């Protein structure tokens, strides 16, 4: 048995003890580790980047295998971590969304365009596995829609959808335009943005 095989065998047999030792070491020397990282940050990042580049396939295979063999432990750890750090995580997520709104919107739009069929299949599977929940959601949506008026300000045309600019009036705009900005008439989310597009379309119609 060569040195590499010996260390691998020892590590496999003492995995939990080593993990616990490493954890205690990091806690005990937290300030020193942080100071070392700050001082040598660029070298450390360059080394990590080079190592990943040279061992990409092995690392990806190892991570995939680990996720498959430790799925329950990882889910339990994530659940516990979220429970213990819920307020910090929510605050961080809220701040990130506020400061990266445009990037998030662009990414979501691109992902949706590239995964339309996958989204349809996922939605179909969810409906089939959650029939009662889906029916309840449908009932709530229909109830809300019945409380809205429907007074069109322009004519319907092929490929259009009716957009409520308020609780009473609607404007027919192209389907792609209507779905380009997520909006909610009940909360007011993004209503100013989508209404600007709708009025711009109406003016464009009047000019043609």
PEMOMO-V880184 format. One line per field, one symbol per residue. burial: b if it has 24 or more other C-alpha atoms within 12 Angstrom, else e. Layout:
burial = ???
This chain:
burial = eeeeeeeeeeeeeeeeeeeeeeeeeeeeeeeeeeeeeeeeeeeeeeeeeeeeeeeeeeeeeeeeeeeeeeeeeeeeeeeeeeeeeeeeeeeeeeeeeeeeeeeeeeeeeeeeeeeeeeeeeeeeeeeeeeeeeeeeeeeeeeeeeeeeeeeebbeeeeeeebbbbbeeebbbbbeebbeebeeebeeeeebeebbebbbebbeeeeee
